[in-house]
Amino acid sequence: MIDINNISRKQADFLANAYNKNQLAHSYLFVDNDETRALNTAYWLACLFNCTGENKPDGTCINCQQILSGNHPDVLLVKPEGRQTLGIDQIRPLKEELAKSPVESTRRFFLIKDAQKLTLPAANALLNLLEEPVAPVVSILITNNVDQILPTIRSRTQIIKFNENEKRDDRQSVLIENGFSVEELEELDDTKKVDQEIKYFYQELLERNDLALVSAHKLVDLANTTVLQNYVLLMLKLYAQKDLESSMNQRAGARMLEYLIEIDKMKFSNVNFRSLLDYLALKWRR
């Protein structure tokens, strides 16, 4: 739900100043652990540009209402729509769409949520749009992990960071750095039972214990959401990285990371979670 009251006031003031001076950039990269807040801020900017009220943006005029309900012809939103990635099939049609002149405004707004999920072909297609915008347009990419955005895209956008003065605990910071959103952190909440099973599973793998397959199936039952499944795979990687950095288990850590990278590829090919963990348990025993 779009709420232009739930925005970053500091960043909104910066954008309002650019708007008032007619100095808006043609492309921005909003980097925020809370992608919902960043998206709200992007919609706030679109409302500011199109509002017909006295106190802009008031959120109540016809233009603002159209924008906030997703029905304004000059404001386009692209997001994964429940998929693991943002593919080229979602980006390619925008080239034709963004070549059109604004319908009801003097500028169009093109918003991409979860920009860190762009596939390489999609990112390259987007790069062409950012380099040569045909119509007057403001493109706003929203991500929770700037390191997952191609350097060539970063160099063509004005980067606005929302979290520079915010503090989080170590666990939250690790998850955020590895692409988890604030909403996903809230969904994870208490992971003690899952954490215990991940630890058992990892240790049993290293020991080539037959119980590893049993533990894999326990994890499948516990990790019954996409967020939990991504959490399990991340924690296995962190265990492997720790071993890789140690003097005793470097070889095991390197081998485990190799298999987990292969699992990442399988996941993007829509292999189910149970099959991923079975693959790991059986592959390790060879």
Backbone bond lengths (Angstrom), bond angles and torsions (degrees), N, CA, C in turn:
res aa  C-N    CA-C-N  psi(-1)  N-CA   C-N-CA  omega(-1)  CA-C   N-CA-C  phi
1 M - - - 1.459 - - 1.525 109.08 -
2 I 1.324 116.69 126.13 1.458 120.30 -179.83 1.521 110.09 -77.24
3 D 1.316 116.56 129.07 1.464 122.39 179.85 1.524 107.86 -136.28
4 I 1.332 116.56 102.99 1.466 118.95 -176.58 1.524 112.63 -78.26
5 N 1.329 116.57 5.62 1.464 119.36 169.65 1.530 110.51 -90.48
6 N 1.328 116.15 -21.75 1.467 121.59 178.19 1.527 108.41 -95.76
7 I 1.319 115.61 76.44 1.457 121.59 -177.30 1.526 108.96 -132.53
8 S 1.316 115.45 172.29 1.462 119.90 171.64 1.531 108.00 -86.74
9 R 1.298 116.77 109.40 1.471 120.41 -176.08 1.529 111.14 -62.81
10 K 1.328 116.83 -38.74 1.465 120.19 -179.94 1.528 110.48 -61.18
11 Q 1.324 116.44 -46.38 1.464 119.84 -178.66 1.523 111.09 -71.54
12 A 1.328 116.58 -34.89 1.465 120.10 177.56 1.530 110.57 -63.18
13 D 1.329 116.41 -40.89 1.473 119.68 178.57 1.526 110.80 -63.78
14 F 1.332 116.44 -39.00 1.466 120.74 177.80 1.525 110.75 -62.33
15 L 1.323 116.25 -44.95 1.465 120.92 -179.40 1.530 111.24 -68.91
16 A 1.327 116.43 -37.80 1.468 119.89 178.42 1.525 110.58 -63.40
17 N 1.314 116.27 -38.48 1.461 120.39 178.21 1.526 110.65 -63.80
18 A 1.345 116.30 -42.48 1.465 120.40 177.22 1.520 110.93 -64.48
19 Y 1.321 116.37 -39.28 1.474 121.26 178.65 1.528 110.35 -63.29
20 N 1.323 116.28 -46.80 1.475 120.60 -177.62 1.528 112.00 -64.39
21 K 1.323 116.62 -29.01 1.462 121.16 179.52 1.531 112.39 -93.81
22 N 1.332 115.48 5.53 1.464 121.16 -177.63 1.533 110.98 56.81
23 Q 1.339 114.86 43.11 1.466 120.68 -176.86 1.528 112.67 -123.36
24 L 1.330 117.39 24.93 1.459 119.32 176.90 1.525 110.33 -62.69
25 A 1.318 116.52 135.63 1.464 120.44 175.41 1.523 109.48 -72.94
26 H 1.322 117.02 161.71 1.464 118.89 179.04 1.524 111.60 -84.79
27 S 1.353 117.56 -12.30 1.464 119.58 176.91 1.530 110.43 -151.85
28 Y 1.329 115.23 137.47 1.462 122.48 179.36 1.530 110.04 -127.64
29 L 1.330 115.25 153.35 1.460 121.87 169.69 1.522 106.83 -121.68
30 F 1.343 116.51 108.34 1.459 122.03 178.15 1.530 107.72 -88.18
31 V 1.328 117.42 119.98 1.461 122.18 -179.52 1.523 107.89 -110.95
32 D 1.333 115.60 111.05 1.462 119.60 -174.49 1.519 109.51 -148.03
33 N 1.332 116.99 129.47 1.458 120.07 173.97 1.520 110.97 -58.10
34 D 1.326 115.85 -33.06 1.460 122.32 177.55 1.532 107.85 -98.75
35 E 1.337 116.48 89.78 1.466 119.79 -175.33 1.529 112.31 -66.11
36 T 1.327 116.93 -25.72 1.465 119.75 177.50 1.518 110.21 -64.58
37 R 1.324 117.21 -42.76 1.466 121.09 177.80 1.516 110.96 -63.09
38 A 1.335 116.37 -42.26 1.466 120.02 179.06 1.531 111.14 -64.65
39 L 1.343 116.64 -40.21 1.461 119.99 178.45 1.522 110.51 -65.55
40 N 1.335 116.56 -41.63 1.467 120.12 176.21 1.529 110.95 -58.51
41 T 1.329 116.06 -39.98 1.467 120.81 -179.94 1.527 110.55 -66.31
42 A 1.333 116.71 -37.45 1.461 120.58 177.20 1.527 110.58 -64.01
43 Y 1.333 116.57 -43.01 1.467 120.31 177.85 1.531 110.56 -67.39
44 W 1.324 116.03 -35.26 1.466 120.21 176.58 1.523 109.85 -58.83
45 L 1.340 116.82 -42.58 1.461 120.65 179.67 1.531 110.69 -64.71
46 A 1.327 116.84 -41.99 1.467 120.32 178.34 1.521 110.36 -62.73
47 C 1.328 116.50 -39.59 1.470 120.28 177.30 1.526 110.80 -66.38
48 L 1.324 116.81 -41.84 1.466 120.70 178.37 1.520 110.45 -55.92
49 F 1.324 116.08 -42.13 1.460 120.87 -176.61 1.523 111.89 -71.02
50 N 1.321 117.53 -27.98 1.465 120.83 -171.98 1.518 114.83 -111.86
51 C 1.334 117.87 -6.86 1.461 121.33 -174.27 1.528 111.72 -64.28
52 T 1.323 115.78 139.41 1.479 121.05 177.30 1.526 111.14 -105.88
53 G 1.336 117.87 2.59 1.457 121.00 179.40 1.511 112.23 -80.17
54 E 1.311 115.88 178.20 1.474 120.63 -178.34 1.524 110.93 -81.62
55 N 1.321 117.13 -43.92 1.463 121.20 -179.97 1.527 109.01 -98.71
56 K 1.324 115.91 86.48 1.462 120.85 -173.10 1.529 111.92 -79.19
57 P 1.325 116.91 139.45 1.459 126.81 -12.68 1.521 110.32 -86.87
58 D 1.324 117.38 132.16 1.460 119.26 -176.84 1.532 112.77 -86.08
59 G 1.326 116.93 -16.65 1.456 119.98 178.75 1.510 114.49 75.17
60 T 1.335 117.00 -0.40 1.473 120.06 -175.39 1.517 113.83 -117.84
61 C 1.334 118.12 -16.66 1.465 119.32 179.68 1.531 109.39 -68.50
62 I 1.316 116.45 168.44 1.468 120.67 -176.97 1.525 111.18 -59.66
63 N 1.338 116.58 -44.27 1.468 119.74 -179.53 1.523 111.72 -61.76
64 C 1.339 116.59 -46.04 1.472 120.32 179.25 1.526 110.86 -61.63
65 Q 1.321 116.75 -42.86 1.459 120.28 -179.20 1.525 111.36 -63.68
66 Q 1.342 115.70 -39.33 1.469 119.08 177.13 1.528 111.30 -63.15
67 I 1.320 115.37 -43.40 1.468 120.50 -179.30 1.525 110.74 -63.79
68 L 1.331 116.96 -48.14 1.461 121.23 -175.45 1.529 112.63 -69.78
69 S 1.326 117.08 -23.55 1.463 120.40 177.90 1.533 112.14 -91.30
70 G 1.366 116.35 -1.15 1.454 120.27 178.86 1.509 114.17 79.70
71 N 1.337 117.12 21.34 1.463 120.83 -175.23 1.523 114.07 -117.42
72 H 1.327 117.39 16.76 1.459 119.20 178.83 1.526 109.20 -91.34
73 P 1.320 118.60 129.26 1.472 120.81 -175.23 1.523 114.28 -66.94
74 D 1.325 117.54 -15.66 1.464 119.80 -177.26 1.528 113.00 -103.44
75 V 1.331 117.44 6.49 1.466 121.24 178.83 1.528 108.37 -126.00
76 L 1.322 116.78 112.80 1.461 122.68 -176.03 1.521 110.39 -114.90
77 L 1.328 116.37 134.03 1.467 122.01 178.40 1.523 109.70 -117.60
78 V 1.334 115.72 131.10 1.464 121.73 173.97 1.529 107.30 -118.46
79 K 1.342 116.45 131.75 1.466 121.21 178.03 1.521 108.58 -148.23
80 P 1.341 118.26 167.49 1.463 119.96 -173.90 1.528 115.50 -62.88
81 E 1.335 118.11 -21.84 1.466 120.97 179.50 1.528 111.68 56.68
82 G 1.335 115.90 45.66 1.458 119.94 176.70 1.511 114.93 83.88
83 R 1.330 118.05 -3.09 1.469 120.65 -179.92 1.526 110.15 -91.69
84 Q 1.326 115.52 164.53 1.463 120.86 -179.72 1.525 111.49 -73.65
85 T 1.330 117.02 -25.44 1.463 120.56 -174.66 1.521 111.13 -135.00
86 L 1.328 114.54 165.60 1.467 122.58 168.74 1.522 106.34 -102.22
87 G 1.312 117.17 112.19 1.453 120.41 -172.85 1.512 114.17 -96.18
88 I 1.324 114.39 170.11 1.462 120.63 -178.55 1.524 111.41 -63.91
89 D 1.351 116.83 -25.99 1.461 119.71 178.51 1.523 111.84 -66.00
90 Q 1.352 117.13 -21.74 1.457 120.75 177.64 1.533 111.65 -89.27
91 I 1.316 116.89 -23.90 1.465 121.04 -177.00 1.528 112.04 -93.14
92 R 1.335 117.23 -39.39 1.458 120.27 -174.44 1.535 113.54 -56.14
93 P 1.353 119.66 -43.73 1.478 119.34 -179.24 1.523 113.91 -62.95
94 L 1.335 116.44 -19.69 1.464 119.32 -178.02 1.530 111.87 -69.23
95 K 1.321 116.63 -25.06 1.463 118.96 179.39 1.524 110.53 -58.78
96 E 1.323 115.50 -45.85 1.466 119.38 178.17 1.524 110.87 -70.42
97 E 1.329 115.57 -40.43 1.468 119.84 -177.64 1.528 111.55 -64.51
98 L 1.323 115.86 -42.29 1.462 119.34 -175.49 1.523 113.34 -81.06
99 A 1.314 116.58 -6.02 1.456 119.61 174.30 1.529 110.77 -80.67
100 K 1.326 115.83 -13.23 1.467 120.47 -179.46 1.526 110.72 -76.43
101 S 1.298 115.98 148.41 1.463 120.50 176.25 1.526 109.26 -72.66
102 P 1.339 117.29 154.00 1.465 119.86 176.73 1.525 111.24 -56.36
103 V 1.319 115.84 145.51 1.463 120.86 -178.38 1.528 111.30 -88.20
104 E 1.331 116.32 -48.25 1.465 120.13 -175.02 1.519 112.94 -121.15
105 S 1.317 117.39 1.84 1.462 120.82 -176.05 1.520 108.94 -134.43
106 T 1.317 116.24 -173.67 1.465 120.19 175.92 1.523 111.13 -102.71
107 R 1.341 115.13 -0.92 1.459 119.70 -179.55 1.520 109.75 -153.40
108 R 1.338 116.21 145.62 1.451 120.84 177.34 1.535 109.40 -102.78
109 F 1.327 115.49 154.62 1.463 121.52 179.02 1.522 109.23 -121.04
110 F 1.317 114.95 128.34 1.456 123.29 -177.24 1.524 106.76 -120.26
111 L 1.349 117.45 112.50 1.460 122.43 -174.45 1.531 110.09 -113.55
112 I 1.335 116.43 133.51 1.467 121.35 175.58 1.520 109.07 -121.73
113 K 1.335 116.04 113.25 1.462 121.31 177.07 1.530 109.28 -89.99
114 D 1.328 116.83 146.36 1.478 122.27 -178.55 1.521 110.71 60.15
115 A 1.317 116.27 46.90 1.473 120.15 -177.41 1.519 112.61 -61.67
116 Q 1.335 117.61 -20.59 1.463 120.78 178.05 1.535 111.39 -67.36
117 K 1.327 117.68 -11.97 1.461 121.33 -179.44 1.524 112.97 -94.18
118 L 1.326 117.38 5.63 1.462 120.54 176.82 1.522 110.65 -62.97
119 T 1.322 116.80 130.53 1.466 119.43 171.90 1.527 108.09 -71.76
120 L 1.334 116.82 164.97 1.461 120.06 -179.42 1.532 111.86 -60.48
121 P 1.345 119.75 -45.37 1.472 119.04 177.24 1.528 112.40 -61.67
122 A 1.342 116.68 -38.42 1.467 120.03 179.38 1.527 110.51 -66.76
123 A 1.342 116.10 -41.34 1.465 119.94 178.96 1.524 110.89 -63.48
124 N 1.326 117.19 -39.85 1.470 120.11 178.83 1.525 111.46 -67.13
125 A 1.330 116.91 -38.07 1.465 120.33 176.88 1.525 110.35 -65.48
126 L 1.329 115.59 -39.16 1.458 120.23 178.42 1.525 110.51 -65.80
127 L 1.321 116.35 -36.39 1.462 121.18 -179.75 1.525 110.89 -55.91
128 N 1.312 116.55 -41.43 1.468 120.44 178.61 1.515 111.67 -63.11
129 L 1.330 116.87 -37.18 1.466 120.67 179.13 1.530 110.85 -67.33
130 L 1.335 115.10 -39.60 1.468 119.19 -178.99 1.524 111.18 -70.13
131 E 1.325 116.89 -33.00 1.458 120.34 -178.07 1.525 112.42 -73.47
132 E 1.323 116.21 -37.83 1.459 119.63 -173.38 1.530 111.57 -132.76
133 P 1.341 117.81 67.05 1.464 118.47 176.28 1.528 110.11 -65.06
134 V 1.321 116.16 123.75 1.465 120.18 -176.42 1.518 110.68 -78.99
135 A 1.339 116.10 -51.69 1.466 120.81 -179.76 1.532 109.31 -94.79
136 P 1.338 117.82 164.37 1.475 119.71 175.44 1.528 110.03 -65.86
137 V 1.317 116.30 113.50 1.465 120.72 -173.63 1.525 110.11 -145.69
138 V 1.329 115.59 147.45 1.462 122.66 170.05 1.520 107.07 -113.28
139 S 1.328 117.41 116.56 1.460 122.18 177.87 1.523 108.69 -98.95
140 I 1.333 116.02 130.29 1.467 120.76 179.87 1.521 108.85 -126.31
141 L 1.341 115.90 113.09 1.456 121.62 175.58 1.522 108.07 -95.33
142 I 1.325 116.54 137.03 1.459 121.24 -177.03 1.520 109.01 -121.31
143 T 1.331 116.37 126.70 1.459 120.46 -177.73 1.522 110.50 -143.80
144 N 1.327 116.00 157.92 1.464 119.53 172.20 1.517 111.35 -104.82
145 N 1.345 116.61 2.77 1.465 119.76 -178.45 1.531 109.40 -147.68
146 V 1.300 116.43 97.90 1.462 120.65 -176.11 1.525 112.08 -64.17
147 D 1.342 117.21 -26.95 1.463 120.30 -178.40 1.521 112.64 -69.18
148 Q 1.328 117.13 -17.64 1.459 120.64 179.30 1.532 112.45 -91.18
149 I 1.309 116.29 4.66 1.466 121.00 176.92 1.530 108.39 -98.58
150 L 1.323 117.34 133.85 1.466 120.58 -179.30 1.529 111.51 -54.02
151 P 1.331 118.07 135.53 1.465 120.55 178.03 1.529 112.58 -54.93
152 T 1.340 117.01 -34.98 1.466 119.61 179.46 1.521 111.68 -65.32
153 I 1.333 117.31 -32.13 1.474 120.63 176.12 1.519 109.71 -75.82
154 R 1.334 116.28 -43.31 1.472 119.00 179.31 1.528 111.18 -57.17
155 S 1.340 116.68 -38.62 1.462 120.66 -176.27 1.532 112.32 -70.12
156 R 1.325 116.76 -16.60 1.468 120.48 -177.71 1.518 112.50 -104.54
157 T 1.325 116.46 9.42 1.463 120.51 178.57 1.529 109.63 -127.04
158 Q 1.321 115.00 157.67 1.461 119.82 171.36 1.524 106.52 -90.93
159 I 1.323 116.14 116.61 1.462 120.92 -174.67 1.524 110.26 -85.59
160 I 1.335 115.23 127.79 1.461 121.44 176.64 1.520 108.01 -120.96
161 K 1.331 116.51 115.70 1.466 121.66 -178.35 1.527 109.43 -97.71
162 F 1.314 115.81 132.77 1.458 121.92 -175.13 1.522 113.24 -98.58
163 N 1.327 119.22 -15.61 1.469 121.14 -166.68 1.515 115.25 -114.02
164 E 1.313 118.25 14.10 1.466 119.85 -170.20 1.522 113.39 -59.97
165 N 1.324 118.39 -30.18 1.465 120.64 -176.24 1.530 112.77 -107.60
166 E 1.322 117.18 10.59 1.456 120.21 -178.97 1.527 110.33 -96.14
167 K 1.336 116.27 144.00 1.464 121.26 -179.90 1.525 109.88 -114.76
168 R 1.322 116.64 141.76 1.460 122.61 176.88 1.522 108.35 -134.84
169 D 1.352 115.56 160.70 1.466 117.18 178.24 1.530 109.38 -72.43
170 D 1.328 115.52 168.83 1.463 120.99 -173.30 1.524 112.04 -58.74
171 R 1.331 117.09 -43.59 1.460 120.54 -178.02 1.529 110.59 -63.06
172 Q 1.315 116.82 -46.19 1.461 120.56 178.81 1.524 110.78 -61.13
173 S 1.321 116.01 -41.95 1.466 119.73 -178.98 1.525 111.34 -61.66
174 V 1.333 116.51 -42.77 1.460 120.83 179.65 1.526 110.22 -62.34
175 L 1.333 116.70 -44.24 1.467 120.53 -178.73 1.521 111.03 -66.45
176 I 1.337 116.41 -42.11 1.467 120.64 178.54 1.522 110.42 -62.33
177 E 1.321 116.08 -43.61 1.469 120.53 -179.50 1.523 112.16 -63.27
178 N 1.329 115.78 -22.40 1.463 120.20 -179.63 1.522 112.20 -104.11
179 G 1.344 115.94 22.68 1.459 120.18 168.13 1.512 117.36 95.21
180 F 1.342 119.17 3.74 1.459 120.42 178.06 1.530 109.97 -80.05
181 S 1.320 116.79 139.77 1.460 121.78 179.28 1.529 109.92 -88.53
182 V 1.338 116.86 168.34 1.464 121.18 177.88 1.526 110.00 -61.30
183 E 1.327 116.86 -40.14 1.465 120.63 179.31 1.525 110.36 -62.01
184 E 1.328 116.91 -38.53 1.465 120.60 179.72 1.525 110.96 -70.08
185 L 1.340 117.71 -34.81 1.465 120.50 176.14 1.524 110.28 -61.71
186 E 1.339 115.31 -41.70 1.462 119.87 179.05 1.528 110.75 -65.03
187 E 1.314 116.67 -36.63 1.462 120.94 179.17 1.532 110.90 -67.78
188 L 1.325 117.33 -36.14 1.465 120.81 -179.85 1.523 111.58 -66.72
189 D 1.330 116.42 -47.77 1.462 122.87 176.91 1.535 111.48 48.96
190 D 1.353 117.63 -110.92 1.467 121.28 -176.04 1.531 109.49 -94.14
191 T 1.333 116.26 114.12 1.475 120.11 -177.46 1.530 112.00 -114.38
192 K 1.335 117.81 19.50 1.472 120.28 -174.11 1.523 112.66 -56.76
193 K 1.332 117.12 -45.38 1.462 120.38 -177.74 1.525 110.79 -66.75
194 V 1.337 115.59 -42.12 1.463 119.99 178.23 1.525 110.05 -65.05
195 D 1.335 116.50 -41.91 1.469 120.58 179.81 1.532 111.02 -58.97
196 Q 1.331 115.89 -40.87 1.467 120.24 -179.42 1.528 110.15 -64.12
197 E 1.340 116.78 -44.63 1.464 120.58 -179.06 1.534 111.32 -67.23
198 I 1.334 117.18 -35.09 1.472 120.41 176.93 1.525 109.61 -63.11
199 K 1.325 116.00 -43.00 1.469 120.91 -179.76 1.525 110.50 -62.63
200 Y 1.353 116.85 -46.22 1.459 120.63 178.59 1.522 110.29 -59.82
201 F 1.336 116.24 -46.37 1.463 121.60 -177.28 1.521 110.93 -60.53
202 Y 1.323 116.44 -44.41 1.462 120.41 -178.59 1.533 110.86 -64.78
203 Q 1.326 115.84 -44.19 1.466 119.61 -179.40 1.531 110.91 -64.70
204 E 1.334 116.69 -40.28 1.456 120.70 179.81 1.530 111.31 -66.90
205 L 1.321 116.36 -33.78 1.462 119.78 175.15 1.527 110.41 -61.87
206 L 1.325 116.15 -48.60 1.464 120.35 -178.19 1.526 111.14 -61.67
207 E 1.348 116.00 -33.99 1.466 120.71 -178.29 1.528 112.46 -85.58
208 R 1.346 116.15 -1.96 1.474 121.38 -174.01 1.528 111.48 53.74
209 N 1.310 114.08 39.22 1.458 121.75 -178.97 1.528 109.56 -81.42
210 D 1.347 116.22 135.33 1.461 120.40 179.38 1.527 112.50 -60.67
211 L 1.330 116.75 -21.48 1.461 120.31 -179.80 1.528 112.36 -68.70
212 A 1.333 117.77 -12.70 1.465 120.61 -179.52 1.526 111.32 -57.28
213 L 1.317 116.74 -38.26 1.462 119.95 -179.90 1.523 110.95 -68.49
214 V 1.337 116.62 -36.62 1.467 121.00 176.21 1.529 110.08 -64.81
215 S 1.333 116.20 -44.70 1.467 120.82 178.75 1.524 111.50 -63.65
216 A 1.329 115.53 -35.69 1.467 119.51 177.78 1.519 110.06 -59.68
217 H 1.323 116.64 -42.97 1.467 120.31 -178.44 1.530 111.21 -71.82
218 K 1.335 117.81 -31.43 1.472 120.47 174.14 1.530 109.67 -63.82
219 L 1.338 116.17 -41.45 1.460 120.29 178.90 1.528 111.24 -64.62
220 V 1.315 115.67 -37.97 1.476 119.58 178.55 1.531 109.69 -60.80
221 D 1.334 116.59 -41.90 1.465 120.50 179.86 1.530 111.66 -67.37
222 L 1.329 116.23 -38.29 1.474 120.15 -178.64 1.529 111.87 -75.30
223 A 1.318 115.95 -41.95 1.476 120.97 -176.67 1.525 109.01 -88.08
224 N 1.329 115.39 76.34 1.462 120.47 -172.80 1.527 113.49 -98.19
225 T 1.332 116.85 13.95 1.466 121.20 173.45 1.526 108.46 -131.44
226 T 1.318 115.87 159.70 1.468 120.24 179.03 1.521 111.49 -60.61
227 V 1.327 116.71 -38.07 1.473 120.76 -179.17 1.525 110.15 -63.59
228 L 1.330 117.68 -45.21 1.464 120.98 179.24 1.528 111.17 -65.75
229 Q 1.306 116.56 -37.52 1.465 119.83 178.94 1.526 110.89 -65.15
230 N 1.329 116.36 -42.13 1.472 119.68 176.61 1.531 110.51 -64.40
231 Y 1.332 115.93 -35.14 1.465 121.21 178.67 1.532 110.42 -64.14
232 V 1.332 116.59 -44.64 1.467 121.07 179.45 1.523 110.44 -58.65
233 L 1.325 116.32 -47.44 1.467 119.78 -177.58 1.527 111.22 -66.34
234 L 1.328 116.76 -35.96 1.464 119.67 177.40 1.526 110.51 -65.46
235 M 1.328 117.34 -45.78 1.466 119.93 -178.43 1.530 111.27 -62.56
236 L 1.325 117.19 -36.83 1.471 119.52 176.07 1.528 110.30 -62.54
237 K 1.340 116.10 -40.09 1.469 119.47 177.76 1.526 111.10 -64.15
238 L 1.327 116.58 -39.57 1.467 119.77 -179.03 1.530 111.10 -66.94
239 Y 1.335 116.69 -39.06 1.469 119.77 174.10 1.526 110.61 -60.48
240 A 1.334 115.79 -44.12 1.471 120.24 -178.67 1.525 111.21 -65.83
241 Q 1.333 116.86 -40.16 1.464 120.31 178.76 1.528 110.94 -64.16
242 K 1.331 115.95 -37.56 1.463 120.28 178.44 1.525 110.13 -63.81
243 D 1.343 116.04 -42.65 1.466 119.51 177.64 1.525 111.42 -65.30
244 L 1.324 115.65 -38.71 1.468 119.95 -179.98 1.527 111.15 -61.03
245 E 1.316 116.23 -32.86 1.466 121.12 -178.05 1.527 112.77 -85.47
246 S 1.338 115.52 -10.47 1.469 118.36 -179.54 1.523 110.48 -86.50
247 S 1.316 116.54 168.04 1.465 120.39 179.92 1.523 112.03 -89.16
248 M 1.351 116.65 -13.37 1.457 120.36 -173.52 1.539 113.20 -98.23
249 N 1.337 117.52 -34.32 1.465 120.03 -171.58 1.529 112.90 -122.61
250 Q 1.314 117.36 29.09 1.466 119.69 -177.39 1.528 112.12 -58.37
251 R 1.312 115.48 -43.29 1.466 119.24 -176.79 1.528 111.15 -64.84
252 A 1.339 115.63 -42.85 1.465 120.05 179.11 1.529 110.55 -65.04
253 G 1.333 116.31 -41.50 1.467 120.10 179.27 1.515 112.17 -62.43
254 A 1.331 116.41 -42.22 1.468 120.66 -179.76 1.527 110.61 -65.10
255 R 1.342 115.33 -41.98 1.465 119.16 -179.35 1.528 110.85 -66.56
256 M 1.334 116.19 -41.44 1.456 120.21 179.92 1.529 110.87 -63.32
257 L 1.319 117.15 -43.38 1.468 120.21 178.44 1.523 111.53 -62.17
258 E 1.323 115.84 -36.39 1.467 120.24 178.18 1.531 110.16 -60.93
259 Y 1.336 116.48 -45.10 1.458 120.77 179.84 1.532 110.96 -68.00
260 L 1.330 116.81 -38.13 1.466 120.01 -178.54 1.525 111.73 -69.21
261 I 1.323 116.95 -31.83 1.467 120.02 173.81 1.529 109.95 -65.27
262 E 1.325 115.57 -39.55 1.472 119.98 176.86 1.528 110.60 -64.42
263 I 1.323 116.03 -37.49 1.465 120.98 178.09 1.523 110.95 -65.30
264 D 1.327 116.65 -37.27 1.474 120.08 176.37 1.528 110.57 -58.59
265 K 1.325 115.69 -42.88 1.465 119.68 179.03 1.526 110.66 -64.07
266 M 1.328 116.22 -40.89 1.461 120.74 179.05 1.530 110.70 -65.06
267 K 1.327 116.41 -37.94 1.467 120.34 -179.49 1.522 110.70 -63.17
268 F 1.325 117.35 -41.52 1.460 120.68 179.31 1.524 111.99 -70.94
269 S 1.333 116.06 -12.79 1.469 120.37 173.76 1.529 110.49 -95.33
270 N 1.356 115.29 14.16 1.470 122.83 175.54 1.528 114.25 68.01
271 V 1.340 117.22 27.91 1.465 120.64 171.27 1.527 107.77 -72.27
272 N 1.331 118.01 134.04 1.461 119.72 -174.49 1.529 111.99 -71.64
273 F 1.331 114.84 161.57 1.466 122.01 -171.64 1.532 111.58 -62.53
274 R 1.320 117.15 -41.46 1.463 120.57 179.52 1.525 110.81 -59.59
275 S 1.318 116.70 -43.36 1.471 120.65 -179.72 1.527 111.03 -66.14
276 L 1.330 117.04 -33.49 1.467 120.74 178.80 1.532 110.98 -64.25
277 L 1.335 115.42 -46.75 1.467 118.51 -178.59 1.528 111.22 -71.83
278 D 1.335 117.10 -35.64 1.471 119.70 174.97 1.527 110.29 -61.02
279 Y 1.329 115.55 -43.18 1.465 120.51 178.40 1.524 110.52 -57.83
280 L 1.316 116.41 -44.52 1.472 120.70 -178.75 1.529 111.21 -65.20
281 A 1.336 115.54 -45.32 1.473 119.23 -178.28 1.525 111.37 -64.60
282 L 1.306 117.19 -41.99 1.474 120.55 -177.32 1.524 111.70 -76.58
283 K 1.335 116.21 -37.98 1.466 120.39 -179.72 1.537 110.57 -64.12
284 W 1.333 116.07 -39.14 1.454 119.78 -175.79 1.519 112.45 -67.58
285 R 1.328 117.29 -28.51 1.464 121.00 -176.68 1.525 112.29 -75.89
286 R 1.319 117.97 -15.02 1.468 120.27 -176.78 1.531 111.65 -72.52
